[in-house]
Amino acid sequence: MKVQDLGRILSDMYNKAPQGKQVAKIHLFGVKYADIIQRNNYSIKDIVAASGINISYATEVSKGVKLSEYVVPRD
């Protein structure tokens, strides 16, 4: 999976999130895709830039990646 693919997924998760749940979905993205991001040493800022959402959300993706060590998403 490439940075552009991750950006597309992040954009979809953000845009399809219910009102008021966008930041939670960004955290969830970080949790779900942390392994791919870390294994490939991808830049979180590059992923957020590819998604088209505000670059300030890179901090929120980073929080999700860090949380991935402690949480498992439910289906």
A tleap script that builds the chain and sets N, CA, C and O, in Angstrom:
source leaprc.protein.ff14SB
mol = sequence {
  NMET LYS VAL GLN ASP LEU GLY ARG ILE LEU
  SER ASP MET TYR ASN LYS ALA PRO GLN GLY
  LYS GLN VAL ALA LYS ILE HIE LEU PHE GLY
  VAL LYS TYR ALA ASP ILE ILE GLN ARG ASN
  ASN TYR SER ILE LYS ASP ILE VAL ALA ALA
  SER GLY ILE ASN ILE SER TYR ALA THR GLU
  VAL SER LYS GLY VAL LYS LEU SER GLU TYR
  VAL VAL PRO ARG CASP
}
set mol.1.N position { 0.845 -1.178 0.000 }
set mol.1.CA position { 0.000 0.000 0.000 }
set mol.1.C position { 0.892 1.243 0.000 }
set mol.1.O position { 1.880 1.318 0.731 }
set mol.2.N position { 0.528 2.198 -0.820 }
set mol.2.CA position { 1.328 3.418 -0.970 }
set mol.2.C position { 0.716 4.570 -0.169 }
set mol.2.O position { -0.405 4.473 0.331 }
set mol.3.N position { 1.474 5.654 -0.061 }
set mol.3.CA position { 1.026 6.848 0.656 }
set mol.3.C position { -0.291 7.354 0.072 }
set mol.3.O position { -1.186 7.753 0.818 }
set mol.4.N position { -0.415 7.341 -1.248 }
set mol.4.CA position { -1.626 7.826 -1.893 }
set mol.4.C position { -2.840 6.972 -1.522 }
set mol.4.O position { -3.939 7.493 -1.331 }
set mol.5.N position { -2.631 5.663 -1.424 }
set mol.5.CA position { -3.717 4.759 -1.029 }
set mol.5.C position { -4.166 5.053 0.400 }
set mol.5.O position { -5.363 5.110 0.684 }
set mol.6.N position { -3.208 5.237 1.284 }
set mol.6.CA position { -3.533 5.556 2.670 }
set mol.6.C position { -4.241 6.908 2.754 }
set mol.6.O position { -5.178 7.071 3.535 }
set mol.7.N position { -3.799 7.865 1.960 }
set mol.7.CA position { -4.448 9.172 1.923 }
set mol.7.C position { -5.898 9.064 1.494 }
set mol.7.O position { -6.765 9.734 2.054 }
set mol.8.N position { -6.165 8.235 0.515 }
set mol.8.CA position { -7.531 8.029 0.033 }
set mol.8.C position { -8.396 7.404 1.129 }
set mol.8.O position { -9.537 7.817 1.335 }
set mol.9.N position { -7.856 6.422 1.821 }
set mol.9.CA position { -8.591 5.765 2.902 }
set mol.9.C position { -8.882 6.763 4.030 }
set mol.9.O position { -9.997 6.820 4.548 }
set mol.10.N position { -7.873 7.541 4.400 }
set mol.10.CA position { -8.055 8.545 5.451 }
set mol.10.C position { -9.122 9.550 5.060 }
set mol.10.O position { -9.970 9.908 5.877 }
set mol.11.N position { -9.087 10.002 3.827 }
set mol.11.CA position { -10.082 10.952 3.341 }
set mol.11.C position { -11.491 10.366 3.428 }
set mol.11.O position { -12.421 11.041 3.869 }
set mol.12.N position { -11.644 9.115 3.007 }
set mol.12.CA position { -12.951 8.450 3.066 }
set mol.12.C position { -13.444 8.320 4.502 }
set mol.12.O position { -14.609 8.592 4.790 }
set mol.13.N position { -12.555 7.905 5.402 }
set mol.13.CA position { -12.947 7.735 6.801 }
set mol.13.C position { -13.369 9.071 7.402 }
set mol.13.O position { -14.350 9.141 8.143 }
set mol.14.N position { -12.637 10.119 7.086 }
set mol.14.CA position { -12.946 11.447 7.615 }
set mol.14.C position { -14.262 11.971 7.046 }
set mol.14.O position { -15.122 12.443 7.790 }
set mol.15.N position { -14.413 11.887 5.749 }
set mol.15.CA position { -15.590 12.463 5.082 }
set mol.15.C position { -16.876 11.679 5.335 }
set mol.15.O position { -17.965 12.249 5.270 }
set mol.16.N position { -16.766 10.396 5.620 }
set mol.16.CA position { -17.952 9.572 5.872 }
set mol.16.C position { -18.299 9.482 7.356 }
set mol.16.O position { -19.307 8.877 7.722 }
set mol.17.N position { -17.475 10.076 8.205 }
set mol.17.CA position { -17.726 10.037 9.652 }
set mol.17.C position { -18.946 10.873 10.001 }
set mol.17.O position { -19.168 11.926 9.402 }
set mol.18.N position { -19.740 10.415 10.966 }
set mol.18.CA position { -20.871 11.233 11.430 }
set mol.18.C position { -20.363 12.558 11.996 }
set mol.18.O position { -19.232 12.652 12.474 }
set mol.19.N position { -21.207 13.561 11.933 }
set mol.19.CA position { -20.847 14.879 12.451 }
set mol.19.C position { -20.355 14.756 13.892 }
set mol.19.O position { -21.005 14.126 14.727 }
set mol.20.N position { -19.206 15.360 14.175 }
set mol.20.CA position { -18.643 15.333 15.516 }
set mol.20.C position { -17.780 14.123 15.800 }
set mol.20.O position { -17.209 14.023 16.886 }
set mol.21.N position { -17.667 13.207 14.863 }
set mol.21.CA position { -16.871 11.984 15.063 }
set mol.21.C position { -15.650 11.926 14.155 }
set mol.21.O position { -14.969 10.901 14.106 }
set mol.22.N position { -15.357 13.013 13.431 }
set mol.22.CA position { -14.262 13.002 12.467 }
set mol.22.C position { -12.907 12.738 13.132 }
set mol.22.O position { -12.109 11.952 12.621 }
set mol.23.N position { -12.647 13.388 14.262 }
set mol.23.CA position { -11.352 13.214 14.920 }
set mol.23.C position { -11.197 11.779 15.422 }
set mol.23.O position { -10.106 11.212 15.354 }
set mol.24.N position { -12.274 11.195 15.922 }
set mol.24.CA position { -12.220 9.798 16.359 }
set mol.24.C position { -11.885 8.884 15.183 }
set mol.24.O position { -11.130 7.924 15.333 }
set mol.25.N position { -12.442 9.182 14.023 }
set mol.25.CA position { -12.144 8.374 12.835 }
set mol.25.C position { -10.694 8.534 12.396 }
set mol.25.O position { -10.091 7.589 11.886 }
set mol.26.N position { -10.132 9.722 12.592 }
set mol.26.CA position { -8.717 9.938 12.272 }
set mol.26.C position { -7.848 9.104 13.215 }
set mol.26.O position { -6.876 8.485 12.781 }
set mol.27.N position { -8.196 9.089 14.498 }
set mol.27.CA position { -7.468 8.250 15.455 }
set mol.27.C position { -7.576 6.782 15.060 }
set mol.27.O position { -6.591 6.045 15.100 }
set mol.28.N position { -8.790 6.362 14.676 }
set mol.28.CA position { -9.009 4.977 14.264 }
set mol.28.C position { -8.160 4.629 13.047 }
set mol.28.O position { -7.601 3.535 12.968 }
set mol.29.N position { -8.063 5.558 12.102 }
set mol.29.CA position { -7.202 5.326 10.942 }
set mol.29.C position { -5.770 5.047 11.411 }
set mol.29.O position { -5.138 4.096 10.953 }
set mol.30.N position { -5.266 5.871 12.316 }
set mol.30.CA position { -3.909 5.674 12.832 }
set mol.30.C position { -3.723 4.324 13.494 }
set mol.30.O position { -2.685 3.682 13.329 }
set mol.31.N position { -4.736 3.888 14.249 }
set mol.31.CA position { -4.676 2.585 14.912 }
set mol.31.C position { -4.669 1.467 13.883 }
set mol.31.O position { -3.846 0.554 13.953 }
set mol.32.N position { -5.595 1.540 12.920 }
set mol.32.CA position { -5.751 0.459 11.941 }
set mol.32.C position { -4.559 0.311 10.999 }
set mol.32.O position { -4.200 -0.801 10.609 }
set mol.33.N position { -3.954 1.427 10.642 }
set mol.33.CA position { -2.900 1.379 9.631 }
set mol.33.C position { -1.499 1.649 10.187 }
set mol.33.O position { -0.556 1.872 9.428 }
set mol.34.N position { -1.374 1.628 11.505 }
set mol.34.CA position { -0.082 1.904 12.146 }
set mol.34.C position { 1.008 0.965 11.646 }
set mol.34.O position { 2.128 1.398 11.373 }
set mol.35.N position { 0.687 -0.301 11.528 }
set mol.35.CA position { 1.689 -1.283 11.117 }
set mol.35.C position { 2.235 -0.962 9.728 }
set mol.35.O position { 3.445 -1.020 9.509 }
set mol.36.N position { 1.366 -0.631 8.806 }
set mol.36.CA position { 1.791 -0.301 7.440 }
set mol.36.C position { 2.617 0.979 7.439 }
set mol.36.O position { 3.653 1.062 6.779 }
set mol.37.N position { 2.147 1.978 8.186 }
set mol.37.CA position { 2.848 3.265 8.248 }
set mol.37.C position { 4.243 3.075 8.817 }
set mol.37.O position { 5.215 3.589 8.264 }
set mol.38.N position { 4.351 2.343 9.917 }
set mol.38.CA position { 5.645 2.164 10.570 }
set mol.38.C position { 6.569 1.240 9.785 }
set mol.38.O position { 7.763 1.510 9.657 }
set mol.39.N position { 6.018 0.157 9.263 }
set mol.39.CA position { 6.836 -0.812 8.523 }
set mol.39.C position { 7.477 -0.183 7.289 }
set mol.39.O position { 8.610 -0.507 6.933 }
set mol.40.N position { 6.739 0.722 6.639 }
set mol.40.CA position { 7.239 1.364 5.425 }
set mol.40.C position { 7.887 2.719 5.693 }
set mol.40.O position { 8.341 3.401 4.774 }
set mol.41.N position { 7.920 3.093 6.977 }
set mol.41.CA position { 8.518 4.374 7.375 }
set mol.41.C position { 7.902 5.550 6.613 }
set mol.41.O position { 8.602 6.468 6.186 }
set mol.42.N position { 6.560 5.499 6.451 }
set mol.42.CA position { 5.854 6.565 5.752 }
set mol.42.C position { 5.734 7.796 6.637 }
set mol.42.O position { 5.611 7.689 7.857 }
set mol.43.N position { 5.770 8.946 6.019 }
set mol.43.CA position { 5.566 10.206 6.716 }
set mol.43.C position { 4.069 10.423 6.919 }
set mol.43.O position { 3.289 10.384 5.967 }
set mol.44.N position { 3.681 10.650 8.168 }
set mol.44.CA position { 2.275 10.906 8.462 }
set mol.44.C position { 1.820 12.194 7.782 }
set mol.44.O position { 0.687 12.277 7.305 }
set mol.45.N position { 2.684 13.187 7.734 }
set mol.45.CA position { 2.328 14.444 7.061 }
set mol.45.C position { 2.065 14.209 5.579 }
set mol.45.O position { 1.169 14.828 5.006 }
set mol.46.N position { 2.827 13.331 4.956 }
set mol.46.CA position { 2.603 13.020 3.538 }
set mol.46.C position { 1.256 12.320 3.335 }
set mol.46.O position { 0.560 12.578 2.353 }
set mol.47.N position { 0.897 11.440 4.262 }
set mol.47.CA position { -0.380 10.740 4.162 }
set mol.47.C position { -1.530 11.730 4.301 }
set mol.47.O position { -2.484 11.698 3.524 }
set mol.48.N position { -1.430 12.613 5.300 }
set mol.48.CA position { -2.492 13.611 5.521 }
set mol.48.C position { -2.574 14.554 4.322 }
set mol.48.O position { -3.671 14.906 3.888 }
set mol.49.N position { -1.441 14.961 3.791 }
set mol.49.CA position { -1.442 15.832 2.610 }
set mol.49.C position { -2.121 15.126 1.431 }
set mol.49.O position { -2.880 15.750 0.689 }
set mol.50.N position { -1.854 13.837 1.260 }
set mol.50.CA position { -2.462 13.073 0.167 }
set mol.50.C position { -3.974 12.918 0.365 }
set mol.50.O position { -4.715 12.728 -0.600 }
set mol.51.N position { -4.418 12.999 1.606 }
set mol.51.CA position { -5.853 12.833 1.891 }
set mol.51.C position { -6.655 14.079 1.543 }
set mol.51.O position { -7.854 14.002 1.274 }
set mol.52.N position { -5.985 15.226 1.552 }
set mol.52.CA position { -6.689 16.472 1.254 }
set mol.52.C position { -7.347 17.109 2.465 }
set mol.52.O position { -7.963 18.168 2.342 }
set mol.53.N position { -7.231 16.487 3.637 }
set mol.53.CA position { -7.782 17.114 4.845 }
set mol.53.C position { -6.725 18.055 5.421 }
set mol.53.O position { -5.578 18.055 4.974 }
set mol.54.N position { -7.110 18.844 6.400 }
set mol.54.CA position { -6.204 19.838 6.972 }
set mol.54.C position { -4.939 19.170 7.533 }
set mol.54.O position { -5.025 18.181 8.261 }
set mol.55.N position { -3.788 19.710 7.193 }
set mol.55.CA position { -2.497 19.132 7.591 }
set mol.55.C position { -2.345 19.070 9.107 }
set mol.55.O position { -1.565 18.268 9.620 }
set mol.56.N position { -3.080 19.906 9.820 }
set mol.56.CA position { -2.989 19.880 11.286 }
set mol.56.C position { -3.477 18.548 11.860 }
set mol.56.O position { -3.167 18.222 13.006 }
set mol.57.N position { -4.229 17.784 11.085 }
set mol.57.CA position { -4.702 16.486 11.547 }
set mol.57.C position { -3.585 15.438 11.592 }
set mol.57.O position { -3.809 14.324 12.066 }
set mol.58.N position { -2.411 15.771 11.117 }
set mol.58.CA position { -1.274 14.839 11.214 }
set mol.58.C position { -1.011 14.471 12.671 }
set mol.58.O position { -0.638 13.337 12.973 }
set mol.59.N position { -1.205 15.427 13.566 }
set mol.59.CA position { -1.027 15.168 15.000 }
set mol.59.C position { -2.004 14.096 15.469 }
set mol.59.O position { -1.645 13.232 16.269 }
set mol.60.N position { -3.235 14.150 14.974 }
set mol.60.CA position { -4.255 13.180 15.383 }
set mol.60.C position { -3.955 11.788 14.828 }
set mol.60.O position { -4.176 10.789 15.513 }
set mol.61.N position { -3.457 11.715 13.601 }
set mol.61.CA position { -3.061 10.423 13.040 }
set mol.61.C position { -1.922 9.840 13.880 }
set mol.61.O position { -1.914 8.650 14.195 }
set mol.62.N position { -0.973 10.687 14.234 }
set mol.62.CA position { 0.155 10.261 15.061 }
set mol.62.C position { -0.325 9.698 16.398 }
set mol.62.O position { 0.210 8.697 16.874 }
set mol.63.N position { -1.315 10.323 16.997 }
set mol.63.CA position { -1.883 9.818 18.256 }
set mol.63.C position { -2.466 8.429 18.051 }
set mol.63.O position { -2.289 7.552 18.897 }
set mol.64.N position { -3.159 8.221 16.937 }
set mol.64.CA position { -3.725 6.911 16.640 }
set mol.64.C position { -2.653 5.851 16.473 }
set mol.64.O position { -2.803 4.725 16.946 }
set mol.65.N position { -1.562 6.215 15.793 }
set mol.65.CA position { -0.446 5.276 15.607 }
set mol.65.C position { 0.119 4.886 16.966 }
set mol.65.O position { 0.396 3.712 17.209 }
set mol.66.N position { 0.288 5.852 17.843 }
set mol.66.CA position { 0.813 5.559 19.187 }
set mol.66.C position { -0.158 4.699 19.991 }
set mol.66.O position { 0.261 3.803 20.723 }
set mol.67.N position { -1.462 4.974 19.853 }
set mol.67.CA position { -2.473 4.181 20.555 }
set mol.67.C position { -2.520 2.731 20.068 }
set mol.67.O position { -2.941 1.842 20.809 }
set mol.68.N position { -2.096 2.492 18.848 }
set mol.68.CA position { -2.188 1.154 18.268 }
set mol.68.C position { -1.439 0.115 19.081 }
set mol.68.O position { -1.726 -1.078 18.982 }
set mol.69.N position { -0.495 0.552 19.874 }
set mol.69.CA position { 0.257 -0.354 20.724 }
set mol.69.C position { -0.618 -0.886 21.865 }
set mol.69.O position { -0.312 -1.925 22.449 }
set mol.70.N position { -1.696 -0.178 22.177 }
set mol.70.CA position { -2.510 -0.493 23.344 }
set mol.70.C position { -3.950 -0.889 23.050 }
set mol.70.O position { -4.615 -1.463 23.913 }
set mol.71.N position { -4.444 -0.596 21.854 }
set mol.71.CA position { -5.853 -0.868 21.554 }
set mol.71.C position { -6.000 -1.706 20.287 }
set mol.71.O position { -5.109 -1.751 19.439 }
set mol.72.N position { -7.144 -2.361 20.188 }
set mol.72.CA position { -7.491 -3.155 19.007 }
set mol.72.C position { -8.863 -2.669 18.542 }
set mol.72.O position { -9.809 -2.652 19.329 }
set mol.73.N position { -8.981 -2.273 17.268 }
set mol.73.CA position { -10.285 -1.792 16.794 }
set mol.73.C position { -11.304 -2.919 16.723 }
set mol.73.O position { -10.971 -4.069 16.436 }
set mol.74.N position { -12.550 -2.560 16.989 }
set mol.74.CA position { -13.654 -3.511 16.836 }
set mol.74.C position { -14.172 -3.428 15.411 }
set mol.74.O position { -14.066 -2.386 14.763 }
set mol.75.N position { -14.726 -4.515 14.931 }
set mol.75.CA position { -15.310 -4.513 13.583 }
set mol.75.C position { -16.665 -3.890 13.572 }
set mol.75.O position { -17.298 -3.806 12.519 }
savepdb mol mol.pdb
quit
